[in-house]
Amino acid sequence: MYQGFYNLASGMLTQSRNLNVISNNMVNIQTPGYKRDKMVSTTFQEEMLYRTGKRYKEGAEPLATTSKIRAADQTHVNFEQGSFDLTDGIFDFALTSPGFFCIETPMGVRYTRNGSFHVDNEGYLALDGLGRVQSTDGQPIQINNENFTVDNKGNIQVTISSGGSGDEEYSVETEEIGTIRVVDFEDYEQLHKEDYGVFSTEQEPQQVESPSMLWKVLEKSNVDMVEEMVSMMSSQRALQSAAQVLKMYDQILSKAATDIGRL
C-alpha cells in the first residue's frame, strides 16, 4: 500500500517537470533560432522480485526486475534547423549551415543561432540583452554607416559615396568592416543551454571557414506548437490521474487508521 505513494508521487513530480519544459518551449516559439527541449525520464532504484513459499522461505525463485519510482533524467536539445522568415531587417541574419554566432557577454563568449541583432549606442553589432557579436578576429563589429551589404559568408561591406558636386567627380568606394564569426562544435551534448536560447561549453570552438548565411532573414524556432500542445495535454492528464489516485490512497489509509483501528 505504501509503495503506491512512491509510485504516484514520483509520477506527479516527473510530469510537473515535463510541463515546465513544454511551457518553456511554447513561450519561446517566436524566439529566433530557439531549439526545442525534450525531457527524458528514467527509473530509479530497481528491485528484484522473488517467489517464496508461505511457510518455507528457502530457495526463493527470481521472477523479474522492477522499478517502483519514475524520475526525470535529463533534458535533450533538438538542434534541427528551423524554417526561415524573410524580414528585410538589415541587422537580421540566419545560418543555413551548422554552426553558431559568437556573442561576447560579461560571463564570457556565448553561442546562439539567434541572428536578430541590432546596433548598440556605440555602433556595435549586438544581440539584445546579451552582448556584442564577434568578428572572425575575435573583436566586436562596429557599423557606423547603414549603407552596407552582407554576402553569404558573413562579410560586411560599407559603401561610401563622395564627390558629385561642382567639378568633383562622383566616386563610390567599398570598405570591408568585418566578417561575422561562425563556429561549430564536435559534441553538441556538451553544450549547456542558458537563458535567451544561448549556449555555453568548455569545448574549444572550431572556426567555420565557409559558413552559409542569409541576410535580412531570421531562422525560426524549431518548436512545433501542435506537438507541444499534444504533449502538454498528455502530461496534464497523467498528472491529474496520479493526483486522484493518490487522494484515494490517502482516504483508504485514513479510514484504516480511524474506523478499522477501533475494532
N, C-alpha and C positions, 0 to 999 in steps of 0.2 A: 504493500500500500504506500509506504513512504517513498519507495523508489519512483512512484509516479510524479511526486513533486519535483524531483530532479529532472525527469524527462520533460515535463511541461514547462518548468521554469527556464530550462536551457533553451527549449524551442522558442519561447517568447523573447528571450534576450537575443537570440540569433536573428529572428525575424525583425526585431526592432532595429538592430544594426543594419540589416539589409535594407530596411525602409529609409534609413539615413543616407545610404549610398545612392539609392534610387532617387531620393529627393534632391540630392546634390547634382545628379545627372540632369534632372529636369530643370533645375534652376539655371544651369549653365548651357542650356540648349542653344541659346543665342550668343554664347561666347565664342568668338572666332578661334579656330584651332583647338578647341577643347576636346579632350579624349575621354571617352566613356569609361567609367569604373564598373567592375563586376565583383561582388563579394563571393568568396568560395568558403563553404563551411566544411567542417570535418568532425570526426567523432573523438570522444575523449574517454580515457580510462576503460579500455577494452577488458572484458572479463570472460573467463572460460566457464561454460555451463557443464555440469556433470549430472549423471543419473546415478542415484544410490538407492539402496533398499530401505524399507521402512524401519526394520529392526537392525539389520547388519549394514554397516556403512563401509565395509571394506570392498575393494575392487570397484571403485567408482568409474563409471564409463563416461568418457568425454563426449559431449554432444556437438557443441558449436561455440564459436566465439561471438560475443555480442557486445554492444556498447549502449549504455543507458543515457548518455549525455551527448548532445549536439552543441558544437561551439563554432564561432566564426574563426576561420583560419587566416586568410589574408585577402587583400583587395588587389585584383589584377586590372591593369590598364589596357584598354583596347587601342592600339596605335594605328588602326586602319584609317586611311586618309578619308577626309570628309569631302563633300562636294564643294563647288566654288560659286562665289557670289560676285558678280561684276558690280562694283560700287562707284567707279570713276573717281574715287578719292586719291589724290596724288600722294598720300602718305600710307596707302594700303598696299600690302604685299602678301603673296601666297606662295608657298613652296609646293611644287608638283613632284618633287623627288624626296627620298628620305633625308632627314636632317632637321636641324633646329636653328632658330635665330639665337644669338647670344646677347643677353641683357646684363649690363653692369649695374648691380644693385649694392646697397650698403652691406649686405650679407655675403657679397661675392657674386660671381657670374652665375646667372640662372639661364635656363634654356626653355624655349617655347616655340610652338607653331603659330602663335597668335601674331599676325603681322599688321594689326590695326595700330599703327604708330601715329605719332604727332610730333610737332616741334615744340620744345620747351622754351622757357623765357630767354635762354641764351642761344637759341637757334640750333640746338642739337636734336637729332632724331631720337625719339624716346618712346617707351611703352608706358602708358598712363599708369601712375601709381607705383611703378617699379624702378625704372632706371633708363639709362641711355643704351641705344643699340650700338654694338661694337662693329667696327670695320675689320677687314682681314688683317690689319696690322695691330689689332687689339685696342685701338683708340676710338673714341666716340666720333660720330659723323656730324659735322656742322653744316647746316643748309641755310645760307643767308639769302638765297635767291630761289623763288618758287618756280622759276622758268627752267626746270630741269627735266631730264629724261632718264629712264632706267631700262637697261636691257635685261635679257632673260638670265644673265649671270649675276645680276645684282650690282652692276657698275652704274654709279650715279654720275651724270654729266650735266653741268650747268651751261646754258647758252648765254653768252654775253654779247650784246649788240652795242656798237659805238659808231659815231660819225653820222653822216646823212644830213647835216645842216650846213648851209653855206657851201664853201669849197671843200669841206671834208668828205672823204669817201666813206660810204656805209660799209661796215665790216661786221662779220659775225664770227665769234670765236667760241670754242667749246673747252671747258675746263673740267677735268675729272676730279671730283672731290672725295671719292671714297667708294669702296665696294663692301656691301653688306656681308658680314661674316656668317657662314653656314657650317655647322659641324654635325658630326654623327657619332654614334657610339656602337661598340661591339655587342654589348649586352643591355638590352632595354629593361631587363628585370632588375637591374641595379639602379635604375632611375627612380628617385624619390619624388613623388608628386606633392607640390605645395599649393598654397592659395593662388588664385588667379590663373590656374592651369599651367603653371610653370614647373620646371623640374630642376632638381639638383642631383649631383652624383660625385663620387670620389674617383670615377673613371677619368682617364685622360681623353679629352675630346679629340676627334680626328677631323682635320680640316677637309671639307668637301671642295675639291678643286674646281669642279664644273657643276655647280648646282643648277637646277631648273626652277626659275622663278617667274611669277606673273606679277605685273604691275597694275595698280588700280583694281585689284581683285583680292578677296579675302577667302580663306578656307573656312568653311562652316564647321560647326561641331559635328562629330560623327554619332551623336545621340539620336536614336530613333524613338520619337515620342510614343508611338503606338506600342512598341516593345516595352518601353518603360512603364506605361500605364497598365499593361497586362501583368508585368512583374509586380507592380505595386499592389494591384488588387489581389493577386495570389498570396503575397506576403501578409496583407491585411487580414484575409480570411483565415490563414493559418494562425496568425496571432490571436484573432478573436476566438477561434475554436479552442486553442490551448487555454485561453483565459477562462472560457466557460467550463471546460472540463476541470480545470484547477479549482474553480469555485465549487464544483460538485464534490471533489475530493475533500475540500475543507468542510463542507456541510456534513459529509459522511463521518469524518473524524470527530467533528463537533458533536454529532448525535451519539457516536460511540462513547465519547467521554462523559456525556451528560445523562442520556437515557439508559443505555446498556450498562454503564458503570454503576448504576444504582442497584442492579439485580444482584 
